[in-house]
Amino acid sequence: MLRLIRFVGRASGTAALKWTSPSPTFCLVARLGTFQPREFQYETSDGESGTLMHRFSRHVSLTKRDFTDKTKYGFRVSNFYPLPDVNNYGEQIRELATVDLAKLITFTTDFRSKTDFRSYTEIVNTLDDECVRRVPNATMYELLEMLHCFMYLLPNKIAQLKSYQVAMPKLIELFGGAENERDFLSIVFFLGLWKRNQTGAVLMKEFLQQYLDRYVSADLSHMDFVILANATYKTSLRIADESETFKSRLIEEIVGFDNEDDPALLVTLIKCARMNRLSSGEIIKKVRSFTESNLTNNKQLDFRGLSHLFAYIADNRVSDDALIGHFVQGCWTRFEQEVRTNGFETRSQSCRPKDIATFVWSCATLGVPLESFAEVNLNMLEKAIRLKVEAGEYRYTSDVLVDTILSLWICNRKSIGLFRLLFKDRALVQNLRKERAKLESRKDLLLSCAEIDLPEAWDMMKSVRKPGDAFALERHAPEFLMRPALKKVVERLSLLKEQKQIPIASIDINLPVKHLNIAGVLVKMSTGVLWNLDVLDEKHCLSDLVSPVGLMKLKTRILADKGIDRGMVNLCKIDTQEDLNVELKRILLGPEKQKT
């Protein structure tokens, strides 16, 4: 190994290592190594305990680990730490048995506190390289020992290891020759750490397609299933539609969840249900009872957890003012407590930008007018978001900031200050210019709303989109927005026109607000008056079949601000064609213009 470090003496009680000046050779090694020193310079989270992932890790380690190796370890720790010969470290560890190499990884944790981050980085990279070399000939036991020990050393970075990425396909291959429930869950757990990676998602999908139904049985414990559900959620894998066994077990685990158990486990199961788009009246009932019990007894369900439960209610468009009020007030109480305890710029795991986005998205989806809740201080919320932007917490997630601002706009909180802030940060603007499907539609709708409500902001918007046509009442809607409910109303209006029951000059499908993809019916009367009719179907209203969803409310509000004659045709409450005739005549021929 290249000479990178030289020893210059000892500090009292600890080893003092001095880093030589970086050379071109070192720069090459740093680029080729798994980690670079800067990744550990300010990293403090590895090795901490108490998070849900650490709980999962301990469970897998203690209950799913093969402890057939009775030896403690076959090497002297003092030969390696606290003063490793960095020049010969790679050669030294090459002489160790694979199981002993894994055990040495755990002792590296103690070494970390006694050296500088550069030395530590070099040691970790060397260990990773040696483990990569061992993978092809390793046994299932040896590979799992490596991963368990790396999980102890680098819980937040294990998926970045080359040895981890090489070991996972090998583990799956070995599992096929000796299947058992213990190793099944271990593989699922470790695959679940490979987040936001296509290879990891494919491996997880193929592995579960082959083995899932076989092992999701009564023998799989409550904690085992939560770990499985969490792993599929982390790898964004939807399997409820493919596996009735998994779907049934997921509903069973949520509905039968003990309210006295750790709330974080229920939140994990609900997140999995949301990702699988699993709609269930039983789950809604459970979320309701659990939330009311938790809020009443003031138990420790934090802002993040409560927001995820709220999001499930929003996904299912539940119309229940009391329940929604519990969530809004509960979330706000916890958010305010977090801010007052840790300050506005906190990077606390219970008050992250994406959790704020989840909360306001839920409010927007349900059409919650946040300003109607006296305890909710929207100025404080905007201040927290603004300071998080300035602290760089949205730098690489501009889509989260766009979602947050748009959701507030839908809730009738036109966050002009946040909108300006979005364009103030050059990095965020550059991300806005990227053509990304996930971001594009929401970004365009936010720009349309801002153009309509904030025309003085056109100068800012020019860098992203040419403004000028955000609102056009007679804009024709594309064919793909012609949903069955609209066709039904158009057909009925056409018949009433032919029968001369209503003096209609023309009928068209329109899209007045650009990028707000809820088409309506534009009716031009013989008198020249224009009516915009929106159609409520099950997709665009809440569970009460009366209240429109947030986006429909946004559209109605914009039309009202523009002074447009408008009506709302609720097909959920109309059973016959005659009833529809009566409703259309009521709107278009009534003595007073019906404004909804």
N, C-alpha and C positions, 0 to 999 in steps of 0.2 A: 504494500500500500504506500501511496505517496506520503512523504513526510509533511504533515500539516500542522502538528502541534509539538512544542518542545516544553519540557518541564524546567522550571526555573527555581524551584524551591518549594517550601511548605509554609503555609500560614499556620498560625497556632491552632492546633486541633483539627484542621482540615487541609485538604490538598489545594495548593494554589497553582493553577494552570495558566499559562500565558499564551495568547494566540499570536502567531507570527503574522506579519503583514500579508494581506491577501495578494496572491500572485496570479498570473494568467492561468497557471495550472490549476490553482484552487478554484477559480471561476468556472473552469470546465467541469471539474468534479461537482461543484455545487449545482450546476445545471443538470447534470446527469443523475444526481442522487435523488432519492425519493423526496426528501425534504430539504429545504434551504434554511439556513440559520434564522432568518427573520421570522419564520413560521413559529419559532419557539421563543423568540425574544420577549414577547409580551404575553405569551400564552400562559394562562394560569388555571384554566378549567380542567385540564386533564388530571385525573387522580382525585377529583372531588367526588363526594358521595351524596346520596340523598335524592337524586333525580329518579324519575320512573324508569329510564333506561338502565340505570345502575341496579335498580331493583330487579328488572328482568334479567340482567346479566348475572346477578348473584343467584337468582332462582335456577337459571340454566346451568350455571357452574356447579351448584350444590346438588341439584337433583337429576341432572342429565349428563353428568360427567362420569367417565369410566375411571374408577380409582383402583384398577387392578395393579398398577405400578406401586409396589410396596416400599421401594427405596426412597430415601429423602432426596438425595442428589449425589451424583458420582464425581464431584469436582470440589475444589476449594474455592470459595467465593473470593478469598483474599488474593488469589492469582489474577483476578479480573478487576475488582473494585476494592477500595475507592480510587486507586491510581492505575488505570489501565495503560498498558503500553500501546498507544494508539497506532504506532507504526506496525506493530505485529498483532494487533487485535484480531484482524481477519483470519490470520493463520492460527491463532490460539483457539478461537471458537470453532474452527474447522475440525479440530481434534475431538470435540465433544460429541457424545451421542445425541441424537435428535431430541429425545425427551429432555436431556440435560440442557440442551440449547434453549428449549422452551422455558425451563426453570430459570435459566440465567436472565432471560428477558424480564422476569419479575423483579430480580435484584437491581435492574437498571433504574428502577423507580427511585431507589435510595441514592444512586449515583447522581441523579439529576439535581438533587439539592446541594451537591458538593462540588459542582463544576459550573463552567460558563456554558451558555446556550450553544456556542459553536462546537465545543467538544461533545456535548450531548447529541447534537444533530449528527455528527460524524459517527458516533457509536450506534445510534438508531439506524442510520442508513446501512451501516455494515451488517448489523443484525438482520435487517430486511433482506439484503442481498444474499446472505448465507441461507436464510430460510427459503428464498426462491430456489436456490440450488438444491435444497433438500426435498422440495415438493414432489418431483416425479417419482421418487422411490419411497416416499413416506407412507405410513399406514394411516388408517382412519384415526386411530388413537393419537398418533404423533401430530397429525394436522390439527385436530381439535385442541390438543395441548398448546400448540403454537398460538392458535387464535384466542384461546382463553387467556393466555399470558399477555398477548398484545392488547387484548381488551382491558386488562388490568393496567398496562403501561400507557396506552394511547386510546382511551375510550372514544374520544371525539375525532380521531384521525385514522382509525384502523382501516377504513375503507380506502384510504389513499395509499396504503402499503402495497407494493408490488407483490409481496408474498401472499397477501390476502386475495388479491385479484387472480393470482395463479392457483391458489389453493381451492377456491370455491368450485370451479368445474371438476377438479380432481376429487373433492369430497363427494360430489354428486355421483361421479363415476364409481367410486368405491362403495357408496351406499347401495347401489344397484346389486352388488354382489352379496350384501349382508344387511338386509333391511331390519330395522328395529325402531320402536317408538322413540327411544332416547335420542338416537342420532338424527331422526327425522326432525325433532323440534330444535336440536342444536343447529342443524343446517338452515332451517327456516329463520331462526333468530339471527344468525350471522349474515344470511342473504338480505335480511331486512335492514342491515346497516348500510347497504350499497344503494343509497338514495340518489335520485336524479341521474341515473346511469342506465343507458339502454341495455347494456350487457347484463347488468344485475337484474333488471326487470324481466328480460327474456329468460334468464336462468330460473328465476323464481316462478314464472308462469309455467314453464315446461315441467319443472319439478313438481309443482302442485297439481298440474293436470294429471300427472302420472300417479301421484301418491296421496293426494288430499283425502279423498273419500275413504281410503283405507285406514287412515289414522285419526280422522275426526270421529271418534267414537266415545262411548261412555267412559272409556279408560283415560281419555284426555281430560286432565283436570281443568278447573276454572282458570287458574293462572296460566296454564299451558295454552288454553284457547285465546286468552287475552294477548299473549305474546304472538301467537299466530295472526290474530286480527291486526295487531300493531304492525307486524312485518309486511302484511299485504298492503296496509295503508301507506306505509313509508315508501314502498316501491310502486305506489299508484296502480295497484292491480285489482281490477274488479272481477270477482269470481262468484258472487252470489247467484247470478243468472246461470252460470255454468254448473254450479254444484248446489243442488237442493239440500244436501247434507250440511254444507257450510251455512247456507242461508237460514235453515231451521235452527241450527245451533246458535247462530248469532242472535236471532230473535229471542231464543230461550235464555241465553246468558244475560241479555239486557233486561228482559221482563222479570227474570228471577233474581236480579242483582240485589244484594243485601244493602239497604240504605246505610248501614253502619260500617260498611267496607270503605276502602279508600276511594273517594270520588274520582280520582284521576283514572282509575281503571274503567269506570263507567264512561267517562269522557272518551277514552281510547276506543271503546266499543261503539260509541255513537259516531265518532269520526269515521270508523270503518263502515258503519251503516250509511252515512252520508256519501262516502265515496262510491259505494255500491248502489247508490240511488234507491235504497231500500225504504219504501214507504210502508208504514205499519201503524194501524190505530193502537195496537198494544204498546208499541214503543212510545208513541205520543203520550199515552196514558201514564207510562212509567216515567217519562221525562217530567211530566206535570207533577206527579206525586213526589218524585225525588227532589225536584227544585223547590217545591213549596216546603217540604220537610227541611231541606238544607238551609233555606233562607230563614225559616221560622226559628230553627235551633241555632242559627248563626254559626254553622259549621264551616270548615275551611275549604270552601270551593272558591278558587281565585277567579280573577277577571277572565283569564284565558279559558278556563274550564267552563265557566258559565256562558261565555260567548259561543263556544262550540255547541252547547246544548241549545242555546237560543237559535243558532243557525239551523239546527234540525227542525225546529218549529217553523222557521222561515221557509226552509226547503219544501215543507208540506203545506205551506200557506194557511196555517192554522189561524182562524179568526176567533180570538178570545181576549177581550180587552183586559180582563183581570190577570190572565197568565202573561200576556205581553207586558203589562205594567210591572209584574213581579220581575221579569227579566230586565227591563230597562232600568228600573230602580236598583235592582241587585247588582247589575253590571256597573252602573254609575257609582254606587257606593264603594265598590271594590277598586274601581279606577281612581276615584278621588283619594281613597286611602293610600293607594300605591304612590300617587303623585305627592301627597303630603308627607309620606314616609321617606321616599327616596329621591324626590325632586323631579322636575319636568324632564330632564335629559337622561333619566335612568335607562339602562339597558337591561332592566330586570326581565327575567324570563316570563313573568306573569303579566307583562304589559308591553308586548312587542308591537311594532307597527302592523304586522299582519293580524294580530289579535284585535287591535283597534279597527282595522278594516273589516274583520269578521263581524264585529258588533254593529257598526254603522250599516254594513251591507244587509244584515238581518232586519234592521229598522227600515231600510229603504225598500226591501222586498215586500214587507208587510205594510208599507205605506204609513209608518209611524211618524206623526208630527212631533219631532223631538222637543220643539219649543213649547209644547203643551205640558211638558213635565217640568214643573217649577224647580225641582231639585237638580235638574241637569243643566250644568253651566257650560254652554256651548263655546263661550269665549275661552274657558279653561281648556276644553278639548282642543280647540284650534291652536292655542298656545303650545300645548304639549306636542301636537303634530309639527308645528313650525320649528320648535327647538330640536325635535328629532331629525327633521330635514337638515337643519344647520349642523347637527352633530354627525351627519353622514349616514344615518341609519336607513335611509331610503335610496342611497346612492346606486346600489345594484338591483334595486327592486322598484323601479319607477312605476311598474304596473300596479303595485300595492298603493302607491300614493294616488295614482289616477283613480283606482277603485274607491279609495276613501273620499276623495273630493267629489266624485260623481254621486256616491251614495248620499253624502250630505246634501248635495243639490237636489236629489230626488226627495229627500226629507224636507225640502223647502228651506234649507239653510244654504244660501248662495254664498259659498266661501270664496269671496273675491280675493281676500288676502292670500289664501292658500293657492288659488289659481295663479296669482302673480308670482308667488314663491316657486311654483312648479316651473315657470319659465325663467326664473332668476338663476337657477343652478344649471350651468352649461352641460354638465354630465347628464342630468335628467333630460334636458332638451335633446341631447344626442340620442338617448335611448328612445325618446318619443318619435324621433325620425325613422327609427328602424321599423321595417315592415314585419311585424310579428303578429300572427293571427290572434294570439291570446290577448294582446294589448290593443290591437288596432280598432276593433269595434267600440270598445269602451272609451278609448281616447277620442275617437271621432264624435261620439255622442256628447262627451264632455265639452269638446270644442263647439259643437252646435249650440249647446245650452249657454255657454259663455258668450257666444256671438249674439244670441237672441237677448240675453239678459244683461250683457256687458259689452255693448258695441264699442266703447272706448278702448277695449283691450285688443282691437284688431291688429294694431302694430305688433303686439307680442305674438299673435297667432300666425302672422305671415311667415314666420320661420318654419312653421310646421305644415300649415295648410292655407290655401287661398280662401279667405272668407268672402261672404257676400250672399250665399244662398241657403243659409241654415233653415229659414222658414219660407215655405212657398205653399200656400193652401191648395193650389191646383196642380201640384207636382203629382204625376202619375206613379203609382206604386208598381214595382216589378212583379212579375207573375208569381214568383215563389212566396210572396207574402199574401197571396189570395187563399186564405184558409176557408174551410167549409162553412163556418158561421157567417163569414162575409158573403159568400156565394148565395147562401140561403136568403139573406136580407136583400141582396141585389136582385135576385129572381123575384122576390115578393114585390119589391118596389117597381120593377119593370111591368109586372102584371097589373098593379094598381095604376100605373101610368097609362097602359093600354086601355084599361077599363074606364079611364078618366075619373077615377075616384080621388086621385090627388093630382093637382096641376103641376106636373114635373116636366121640365124642359130637357134635362140630361142627368145621367147617373154615371159616376166614375169611381174607381178605386184610387184613393189618394194617399200620399205620404207627406203630410205637411211639415213635419220636423225631420230634417235630414239625419239619417242614422238612428232615429228612434223607430225601430222596425215593427211598429204596430200600425198596420194599414187601417184606414177607415173608409167610409162611403161618403163621397162628395155629391150632394144633391143640389142641383140648380133648379129653382122653382120657375114657373112661367113668368112670375113677377120680377125675376132677376135676382131674387134673394138666394144666397148660398148657405146651405146647411152642411155641417160636418157631423156625420153620425158615426159614433164608435160602437163596436159590438162587443159585448161581454160574453165570453164563453168560459168553460171551466178552466182553461189555461190562463186566463187573464183576470180571474177573481179569486178571492180567498175562499176558505172552506164554507163560509156562510152563503156562498153563491150570490152575494149582493155587493160586497166591498171589492173595488178594483185593486189590483196589485199596484205596487209603487210606481212602476213605469207608466201604467195607464193613468194614474193620478198626475204624474208629471206632464204627460201629453195634454190632459184636460186643463191643467193649470196654465200651460203655455197658450192654449187656444183661448182661454178666458181672458188672459192678459192682452191678447190681440183683439179682443172684442168680437170673436167669431160666434155666429149662431150655431149651437151645437146640441146634440142629444145623445143619450146613451141607451142602446137597445140591449136589454139583458135577456139573452136567449135561455139562460139557465132557469128563468122563471116563466118562460112562455112554452106552453105545451102544444098548442094547435096553430094552424095557419090563420084561423080567424082571430086568435088572440094576437098574433103578430100584426095582422092588418089593423086591429084596433090600436095597438101600441104605436105603429108608424103614423097613423092618422092623428093620434094624440099629440105626437111630437111636431109633426109638420103642419097640422091644421088647427092646433089648439088655439084658444083665445089669447094665451100668453106664450111667449117663447120659453120653452123649457130649457133651463140652464142647469146642467148637472156638474 
